[in-house]
């Protein structure tokens, strides 16, 4: 485990810039990992990329590829792990989660 890492360090705050969140995800992987909530359940984000776009922070602004608006810019989700499930491609998770464009991650 990384010395000094705390559980709250792993929470994603979508009001921050996409670059800050992308760096946080890379820096906290594999432990403790970064997470948010989607549909009332925890969602761990393993891999992301910077993307173009804007919207309300946390809003799903594109479904293919899975793209979330941040305070500045957007983040493309590549690999995620829903609560109680194995790691998977973000597109596969989204099909099962049945979230729609415009819904928000917390």
VEXKOLDREN-542037 format. One record per atom (N, C-alpha, C, O): residue number from 1; residue in three letters; chain; atom name; x, y, z. Coordinates in steps of 0.2 Angstrom, whole numbers, plus 2048, in hexadecimal, padded with zeros to 3 digits. Each point is the difference from the previous one (the first is absolute). Layout:
<atoms>
[NUM,ALA,A,CA,[X,Y,Z]]
...
</atoms>
This chain:
<atoms>
[1,UNK,A,N,[804,7FA,800]]
[1,UNK,A,CA,[7FC,806,800]]
[1,UNK,A,C,[804,806,800]]
[1,UNK,A,O,[806,800,803]]
[2,UNK,A,N,[7F8,805,7FA]]
[2,UNK,A,CA,[803,807,800]]
[2,UNK,A,C,[800,803,806]]
[2,UNK,A,O,[7FA,801,803]]
[3,UNK,A,N,[80B,801,800]]
[3,UNK,A,CA,[800,803,806]]
[3,UNK,A,C,[7FD,807,800]]
[3,UNK,A,O,[802,804,7FB]]
[4,UNK,A,N,[7FA,7FE,809]]
[4,UNK,A,CA,[7FD,806,800]]
[4,UNK,A,C,[7F9,801,7FD]]
[4,UNK,A,O,[7FD,805,800]]
[5,UNK,A,N,[801,7F6,7FC]]
[5,UNK,A,CA,[7FA,800,7FC]]
[5,UNK,A,C,[7FA,7FF,804]]
[5,UNK,A,O,[801,7FB,805]]
[6,UNK,A,N,[7FA,809,7FB]]
[6,UNK,A,CA,[7FA,7FF,804]]
[6,UNK,A,C,[7FA,7FE,7FB]]
[6,UNK,A,O,[800,802,7FA]]
[7,UNK,A,N,[7FB,7FB,809]]
[7,UNK,A,CA,[7FA,7FE,7FC]]
[7,UNK,A,C,[7FD,806,7FD]]
[7,UNK,A,O,[7FE,7FF,7FA]]
[8,UNK,A,N,[802,807,809]]
[8,UNK,A,CA,[7FD,806,7FD]]
[8,UNK,A,C,[804,802,7FA]]
[8,UNK,A,O,[7FD,804,7FC]]
[9,UNK,A,N,[809,7FB,804]]
[9,UNK,A,CA,[804,802,7FA]]
[9,UNK,A,C,[7FE,7FC,7FA]]
[9,UNK,A,O,[802,802,7FA]]
[10,UNK,A,N,[7FB,7F9,807]]
[10,UNK,A,CA,[7FE,7FC,7FA]]
[10,UNK,A,C,[7F9,802,7FD]]
[10,UNK,A,O,[7FE,7FD,7FB]]
[11,UNK,A,N,[7FE,807,808]]
[11,UNK,A,CA,[7FA,803,7FE]]
[11,UNK,A,C,[801,805,7FA]]
[11,UNK,A,O,[804,804,800]]
[12,UNK,A,N,[7F8,7FB,7FB]]
[12,UNK,A,CA,[801,804,7FA]]
[12,UNK,A,C,[7FB,806,801]]
[12,UNK,A,O,[7FA,7FF,801]]
[13,UNK,A,N,[809,807,7FE]]
[13,UNK,A,CA,[7FB,806,800]]
[13,UNK,A,C,[800,803,7F9]]
[13,UNK,A,O,[805,803,7FE]]
[14,UNK,A,N,[7F6,7FC,7FF]]
[14,UNK,A,CA,[7FF,802,7F9]]
[14,UNK,A,C,[800,807,7FF]]
[14,UNK,A,O,[800,803,7FA]]
[15,UNK,A,N,[800,801,80B]]
[15,UNK,A,CA,[800,808,7FF]]
[15,UNK,A,C,[808,802,7FF]]
[15,UNK,A,O,[801,805,7FE]]
[16,UNK,A,N,[803,7F6,803]]
[16,UNK,A,CA,[807,801,7FE]]
[16,UNK,A,C,[801,7FF,7F9]]
[16,UNK,A,O,[7FC,7FE,7FC]]
[17,UNK,A,N,[80A,804,801]]
[17,UNK,A,CA,[802,800,7F9]]
[17,UNK,A,C,[801,7F8,7FE]]
[17,UNK,A,O,[802,7FC,804]]
[18,UNK,A,N,[7FC,803,7F6]]
[18,UNK,A,CA,[802,7F9,7FD]]
[18,UNK,A,C,[807,7FE,801]]
[18,UNK,A,O,[801,7FA,802]]
[19,UNK,A,N,[803,80B,7FD]]
[19,UNK,A,CA,[808,7FE,801]]
[19,UNK,A,C,[801,7FE,807]]
[19,UNK,A,O,[804,7FB,801]]
[20,UNK,A,N,[7F9,809,804]]
[20,UNK,A,CA,[802,7FE,807]]
[20,UNK,A,C,[7FD,7F9,802]]
[20,UNK,A,O,[803,7FC,803]]
[21,UNK,A,N,[7F7,803,7FA]]
[21,UNK,A,CA,[7FD,7F9,802]]
[21,UNK,A,C,[803,7FB,7FC]]
[21,UNK,A,O,[801,7FA,803]]
[22,UNK,A,N,[801,807,7F7]]
[22,UNK,A,CA,[804,7FA,7FC]]
[22,UNK,A,C,[807,7FF,804]]
[22,UNK,A,O,[802,7FA,801]]
[23,UNK,A,N,[801,80B,802]]
[23,UNK,A,CA,[806,7FF,803]]
[23,UNK,A,C,[7FF,7FD,807]]
[23,UNK,A,O,[804,7FB,802]]
[24,UNK,A,N,[7F6,806,801]]
[24,UNK,A,CA,[7FE,7FD,806]]
[24,UNK,A,C,[7FF,7F9,7FF]]
[24,UNK,A,O,[803,7FB,804]]
[25,UNK,A,N,[7FA,803,7F7]]
[25,UNK,A,CA,[7FE,7F9,7FE]]
[25,UNK,A,C,[807,7FC,7FF]]
[25,UNK,A,O,[801,7FB,803]]
[26,UNK,A,N,[803,808,7F9]]
[26,UNK,A,CA,[807,7FD,7FF]]
[26,UNK,A,C,[804,7FF,806]]
[26,UNK,A,O,[803,7FB,801]]
[27,UNK,A,N,[7FD,80A,803]]
[27,UNK,A,CA,[804,800,806]]
[27,UNK,A,C,[7FD,7FB,806]]
[27,UNK,A,O,[804,7FE,804]]
[28,UNK,A,N,[7F6,801,7FC]]
[28,UNK,A,CA,[7FD,7FC,805]]
[28,UNK,A,C,[7FF,7F9,7FE]]
[28,UNK,A,O,[7FD,7FC,803]]
[29,UNK,A,N,[805,802,7F7]]
[29,UNK,A,CA,[7FF,7F9,7FD]]
[29,UNK,A,C,[806,7FC,801]]
[29,UNK,A,O,[806,803,7FE]]
[30,UNK,A,N,[7FB,7F7,805]]
[30,UNK,A,CA,[7FA,7FC,801]]
[30,UNK,A,C,[7FD,801,807]]
[30,UNK,A,O,[7FA,7FE,801]]
[31,UNK,A,N,[80A,805,804]]
[31,UNK,A,CA,[7FD,801,807]]
[31,UNK,A,C,[800,807,802]]
[31,UNK,A,O,[805,804,7FE]]
[32,UNK,A,N,[7F6,7FF,805]]
[32,UNK,A,CA,[7FA,7FD,802]]
[32,UNK,A,C,[7FB,800,7FA]]
[32,UNK,A,O,[7FA,7FE,800]]
[33,UNK,A,N,[808,805,7FA]]
[33,UNK,A,CA,[7FB,801,7FB]]
[33,UNK,A,C,[7FC,806,801]]
[33,UNK,A,O,[7FF,802,805]]
[34,UNK,A,N,[7FE,800,7F5]]
[34,UNK,A,CA,[7FB,806,801]]
[34,UNK,A,C,[7F9,7FE,7FE]]
[34,UNK,A,O,[7FF,7FB,7FC]]
[35,UNK,A,N,[7FC,808,807]]
[35,UNK,A,CA,[7F9,7FE,7FF]]
[35,UNK,A,C,[7FC,806,801]]
[35,UNK,A,O,[801,805,802]]
[36,UNK,A,N,[7F9,7F9,7FB]]
[36,UNK,A,CA,[7FA,805,801]]
[36,UNK,A,C,[7FA,7FC,801]]
[36,UNK,A,O,[800,7FA,801]]
[37,UNK,A,N,[7FA,809,7FE]]
[37,UNK,A,CA,[7FA,7FC,801]]
[37,UNK,A,C,[7FC,801,7F9]]
[37,UNK,A,O,[800,805,7FD]]
[38,UNK,A,N,[7FD,7F5,801]]
[38,UNK,A,CA,[7FC,800,7FA]]
[38,UNK,A,C,[7F9,7FC,801]]
[38,UNK,A,O,[801,7FA,802]]
[39,UNK,A,N,[7FA,80A,7FE]]
[39,UNK,A,CA,[7F9,7FC,801]]
[39,UNK,A,C,[800,7FE,808]]
[39,UNK,A,O,[7FD,7FB,801]]
[40,UNK,A,N,[806,808,803]]
[40,UNK,A,CA,[800,7FF,807]]
[40,UNK,A,C,[805,7FA,802]]
[40,UNK,A,O,[800,7FE,806]]
[41,UNK,A,N,[804,800,7F6]]
[41,UNK,A,CA,[805,7FB,801]]
[41,UNK,A,C,[807,802,7FF]]
[41,UNK,A,O,[801,804,7FB]]
[42,UNK,A,N,[804,7F9,808]]
[42,UNK,A,CA,[807,802,7FF]]
[42,UNK,A,C,[802,7FE,7FA]]
[42,UNK,A,O,[7FF,7FB,7FD]]
[43,UNK,A,N,[805,809,800]]
[43,UNK,A,CA,[804,7FF,7F9]]
[43,UNK,A,C,[807,802,801]]
[43,UNK,A,O,[802,805,800]]
[44,UNK,A,N,[802,7F6,7FF]]
[44,UNK,A,CA,[807,801,800]]
[44,UNK,A,C,[803,801,7F9]]
[44,UNK,A,O,[7FE,7FC,7FC]]
[45,UNK,A,N,[806,809,803]]
[45,UNK,A,CA,[803,802,7FA]]
[45,UNK,A,C,[807,7FE,800]]
[45,UNK,A,O,[804,802,803]]
[46,UNK,A,N,[7FD,7F9,7F8]]
[46,UNK,A,CA,[807,7FE,800]]
[46,UNK,A,C,[804,803,7FA]]
[46,UNK,A,O,[806,802,801]]
[47,UNK,A,N,[7F7,800,7FA]]
[47,UNK,A,CA,[804,804,7FA]]
[47,UNK,A,C,[7FB,805,7FD]]
[47,UNK,A,O,[7FA,7FF,7FF]]
[48,UNK,A,N,[80A,806,7FF]]
[48,UNK,A,CA,[7FC,806,7FD]]
[48,UNK,A,C,[804,803,7FB]]
[48,UNK,A,O,[806,7FF,7FF]]
[49,UNK,A,N,[7F7,805,7FD]]
[49,UNK,A,CA,[804,805,7FB]]
[49,UNK,A,C,[7FD,806,800]]
[49,UNK,A,O,[7FA,801,802]]
[50,UNK,A,N,[80A,805,7FC]]
[50,UNK,A,CA,[7FD,806,800]]
[50,UNK,A,C,[7FC,800,7F9]]
[50,UNK,A,O,[801,7FD,7FB]]
[51,UNK,A,N,[7F9,807,805]]
[51,UNK,A,CA,[7FC,801,7FB]]
[51,UNK,A,C,[7FD,807,7FF]]
[51,UNK,A,O,[801,804,804]]
[52,UNK,A,N,[7FC,7FD,7F6]]
[52,UNK,A,CA,[7FD,807,7FF]]
[52,UNK,A,C,[7F9,7FF,802]]
[52,UNK,A,O,[7FD,7FB,800]]
[53,UNK,A,N,[800,80B,802]]
[53,UNK,A,CA,[7F9,801,801]]
[53,UNK,A,C,[7FF,804,807]]
[53,UNK,A,O,[805,801,803]]
[54,UNK,A,N,[7F5,801,7FE]]
[54,UNK,A,CA,[7FE,803,806]]
[54,UNK,A,C,[7F9,7FF,802]]
[54,UNK,A,O,[7FC,7FE,7FC]]
[55,UNK,A,N,[803,803,80A]]
[55,UNK,A,CA,[7F9,7FF,803]]
[55,UNK,A,C,[800,801,807]]
[55,UNK,A,O,[805,803,803]]
[56,UNK,A,N,[7F6,7FB,800]]
[56,UNK,A,CA,[800,801,808]]
[56,UNK,A,C,[805,7FB,802]]
[56,UNK,A,O,[800,7FA,7FE]]
[57,UNK,A,N,[804,808,807]]
[57,UNK,A,CA,[805,7FB,803]]
[57,UNK,A,C,[7FC,7F9,802]]
[57,UNK,A,O,[7FB,800,804]]
[58,UNK,A,N,[808,7FB,7FA]]
[58,UNK,A,CA,[7FE,7F9,801]]
[58,UNK,A,C,[7FB,7FE,7FB]]
[58,UNK,A,O,[7FE,7FA,800]]
[59,UNK,A,N,[7FF,80A,7FC]]
[59,UNK,A,CA,[7FB,7FE,7FB]]
[59,UNK,A,C,[803,7FB,7FA]]
[59,UNK,A,O,[806,802,7FE]]
[60,UNK,A,N,[7F7,7F9,800]]
[60,UNK,A,CA,[802,7FC,7FB]]
[60,UNK,A,C,[7FE,804,7F9]]
[60,UNK,A,O,[7FA,801,7FF]]
[61,UNK,A,N,[80B,801,7FE]]
[61,UNK,A,CA,[7FF,804,7FA]]
[61,UNK,A,C,[801,7FC,7FA]]
[61,UNK,A,O,[7FE,803,7FA]]
[62,UNK,A,N,[804,7F7,806]]
[62,UNK,A,CA,[800,7FC,7FA]]
[62,UNK,A,C,[800,7F9,803]]
[62,UNK,A,O,[803,7FE,805]]
[63,UNK,A,N,[7FA,7FD,7F7]]
[63,UNK,A,CA,[800,7F9,802]]
[63,UNK,A,C,[804,7FC,7FD]]
[63,UNK,A,O,[802,7FA,802]]
[64,UNK,A,N,[801,808,7F8]]
[64,UNK,A,CA,[804,7FC,7FC]]
[64,UNK,A,C,[805,804,7FC]]
[64,UNK,A,O,[7FF,803,7FB]]
[65,UNK,A,N,[807,7FE,809]]
[65,UNK,A,CA,[802,7FD,806]]
[65,UNK,A,C,[7FD,804,806]]
[65,UNK,A,O,[7FE,805,800]]
[66,UNK,A,N,[803,7F7,806]]
[66,UNK,A,CA,[7FD,803,806]]
[66,UNK,A,C,[804,806,802]]
[66,UNK,A,O,[806,7FF,802]]
[67,UNK,A,N,[7F7,807,7FE]]
[67,UNK,A,CA,[803,806,801]]
[67,UNK,A,C,[7FC,804,806]]
[67,UNK,A,O,[7FA,801,7FF]]
[68,UNK,A,N,[80A,801,806]]
[68,UNK,A,CA,[7FD,804,805]]
[68,UNK,A,C,[803,807,800]]
[68,UNK,A,O,[806,801,800]]
[69,UNK,A,N,[7F5,804,801]]
[69,UNK,A,CA,[802,807,801]]
[69,UNK,A,C,[804,801,806]]
[69,UNK,A,O,[7FE,7FD,805]]
[70,UNK,A,N,[807,807,7FB]]
[70,UNK,A,CA,[803,802,806]]
[70,UNK,A,C,[7FF,808,801]]
[70,UNK,A,O,[7FE,803,7FC]]
[71,UNK,A,N,[805,800,809]]
[71,UNK,A,CA,[800,807,801]]
[71,UNK,A,C,[803,804,7FA]]
[71,UNK,A,O,[7FE,805,7FF]]
[72,UNK,A,N,[807,7F8,7FF]]
[72,UNK,A,CA,[804,802,7FA]]
[72,UNK,A,C,[801,7FA,7FB]]
[72,UNK,A,O,[804,7FC,802]]
[73,UNK,A,N,[7FA,804,7F8]]
[73,UNK,A,CA,[801,7FA,7FC]]
[73,UNK,A,C,[7FC,7FA,801]]
[73,UNK,A,O,[7FA,801,804]]
[74,UNK,A,N,[808,7F9,7FA]]
[74,UNK,A,CA,[7FC,7FA,801]]
[74,UNK,A,C,[805,7FA,801]]
[74,UNK,A,O,[805,800,7FE]]
[75,UNK,A,N,[7F8,7FB,804]]
[75,UNK,A,CA,[804,7FA,802]]
[75,UNK,A,C,[7FC,7FA,7FC]]
[75,UNK,A,O,[7FB,7FF,801]]
[76,UNK,A,N,[809,7FD,7FB]]
[76,UNK,A,CA,[7FE,7FA,7FD]]
[76,UNK,A,C,[801,7FA,805]]
[76,UNK,A,O,[806,7FF,801]]
[77,UNK,A,N,[7F5,7FD,801]]
[77,UNK,A,CA,[802,7FB,804]]
[77,UNK,A,C,[801,7FA,7FC]]
[77,UNK,A,O,[7FD,7FE,7FB]]
[78,UNK,A,N,[809,7FE,806]]
[78,UNK,A,CA,[802,7FB,7FC]]
[78,UNK,A,C,[7FE,7F9,804]]
[78,UNK,A,O,[7FD,7FC,7FD]]
[79,UNK,A,N,[806,803,809]]
[79,UNK,A,CA,[7FF,7FA,804]]
[79,UNK,A,C,[7FD,802,807]]
[79,UNK,A,O,[803,804,803]]
[80,UNK,A,N,[7F8,7F9,7FF]]
[80,UNK,A,CA,[7FD,801,806]]
[80,UNK,A,C,[7FE,7F9,804]]
[80,UNK,A,O,[801,7FB,7FD]]
[81,UNK,A,N,[7FD,806,809]]
[81,UNK,A,CA,[7FE,7FA,804]]
[81,UNK,A,C,[7FA,802,804]]
[81,UNK,A,O,[801,803,805]]
[82,UNK,A,N,[7F9,7FB,7F9]]
[82,UNK,A,CA,[7FA,801,804]]
[82,UNK,A,C,[800,7FC,807]]
[82,UNK,A,O,[804,7FB,800]]
[83,UNK,A,N,[7F9,808,805]]
[83,UNK,A,CA,[7FF,7FD,806]]
[83,UNK,A,C,[7FE,7F8,800]]
[83,UNK,A,O,[7FB,7FF,7FD]]
[84,UNK,A,N,[809,7FD,805]]
[84,UNK,A,CA,[7FF,7F9,800]]
[84,UNK,A,C,[801,7FC,7FA]]
[84,UNK,A,O,[7FE,7FA,7FF]]
[85,UNK,A,N,[805,809,7FC]]
[85,UNK,A,CA,[801,7FD,7FA]]
[85,UNK,A,C,[808,801,7FE]]
[85,UNK,A,O,[803,803,803]]
[86,UNK,A,N,[7FF,7F9,7F8]]
[86,UNK,A,CA,[807,800,7FD]]
[86,UNK,A,C,[801,806,7FC]]
[86,UNK,A,O,[7FB,804,7FE]]
[87,UNK,A,N,[80B,7FE,801]]
[87,UNK,A,CA,[802,805,7FC]]
[87,UNK,A,C,[7FE,7FF,7F9]]
[87,UNK,A,O,[800,7FA,7FD]]
[88,UNK,A,N,[7FE,80B,7FF]]
[88,UNK,A,CA,[7FD,800,7FA]]
[88,UNK,A,C,[801,806,7FC]]
[88,UNK,A,O,[802,805,802]]
[89,UNK,A,N,[7FD,7FA,7F7]]
[89,UNK,A,CA,[800,806,7FC]]
[89,UNK,A,C,[7FA,805,802]]
[89,UNK,A,O,[7FB,7FE,801]]
[90,UNK,A,N,[807,808,7FF]]
[90,UNK,A,CA,[7FA,805,801]]
[90,UNK,A,C,[7FA,7FF,7FC]]
[90,UNK,A,O,[7FB,801,803]]
[91,UNK,A,N,[806,7FE,7F7]]
[91,UNK,A,CA,[7FA,7FF,7FB]]
[91,UNK,A,C,[7FC,7FA,802]]
[91,UNK,A,O,[7FA,801,800]]
[92,UNK,A,N,[809,7FA,803]]
[92,UNK,A,CA,[7FC,7FA,802]]
[92,UNK,A,C,[7FD,802,806]]
[92,UNK,A,O,[7FA,7FE,801]]
[93,UNK,A,N,[809,805,804]]
[93,UNK,A,CA,[7FC,802,806]]
[93,UNK,A,C,[7FA,805,7FF]]
[93,UNK,A,O,[7FB,7FF,803]]
[94,UNK,A,N,[806,805,7F8]]
[94,UNK,A,CA,[7FB,805,7FF]]
[94,UNK,A,C,[7FA,7FC,7FD]]
[94,UNK,A,O,[7FA,802,801]]
[95,UNK,A,N,[807,7F9,7FA]]
[95,UNK,A,CA,[7FA,7FC,7FE]]
[95,UNK,A,C,[7FC,7FD,805]]
[95,UNK,A,O,[7FA,800,800]]
[96,UNK,A,N,[80A,7FD,805]]
[96,UNK,A,CA,[7FC,7FD,806]]
[96,UNK,A,C,[7FD,805,805]]
[96,UNK,A,O,[7FB,7FF,803]]
[97,UNK,A,N,[808,807,7FE]]
[97,UNK,A,CA,[7FE,805,805]]
[97,UNK,A,C,[7FA,804,7FD]]
[97,UNK,A,O,[7FC,802,804]]
[98,UNK,A,N,[803,7FE,7F5]]
[98,UNK,A,CA,[7FA,803,7FD]]
[98,UNK,A,C,[800,807,802]]
[98,UNK,A,O,[7FA,803,800]]
[99,UNK,A,N,[80B,801,801]]
[99,UNK,A,CA,[800,807,801]]
[99,UNK,A,C,[7FF,803,7F9]]
[99,UNK,A,O,[803,7FD,7FB]]
[100,UNK,A,N,[7FA,809,805]]
[100,UNK,A,CA,[7FF,804,7FA]]
[100,UNK,A,C,[805,806,7FF]]
[100,UNK,A,O,[802,802,805]]
[101,UNK,A,N,[7FF,800,7F5]]
[101,UNK,A,CA,[803,807,7FF]]
[101,UNK,A,C,[7FC,805,804]]
[101,UNK,A,O,[7FA,800,800]]
[102,UNK,A,N,[80A,804,804]]
[102,UNK,A,CA,[7FD,805,804]]
[102,UNK,A,C,[800,7FE,808]]
[102,UNK,A,O,[7FF,805,804]]
[103,UNK,A,N,[801,7F5,7FD]]
[103,UNK,A,CA,[800,7FE,807]]
[103,UNK,A,C,[807,801,803]]
[103,UNK,A,O,[805,801,7FC]]
[104,UNK,A,N,[7FB,800,80B]]
[104,UNK,A,CA,[807,802,803]]
[104,UNK,A,C,[803,7FB,804]]
[104,UNK,A,O,[7FC,7FC,804]]
[105,UNK,A,N,[80A,803,7FC]]
[105,UNK,A,CA,[804,7FC,805]]
[105,UNK,A,C,[801,805,806]]
[105,UNK,A,O,[801,806,7FF]]
[106,UNK,A,N,[800,7F7,807]]
[106,UNK,A,CA,[801,804,806]]
[106,UNK,A,C,[807,7FF,803]]
[106,UNK,A,O,[802,803,805]]
</atoms>
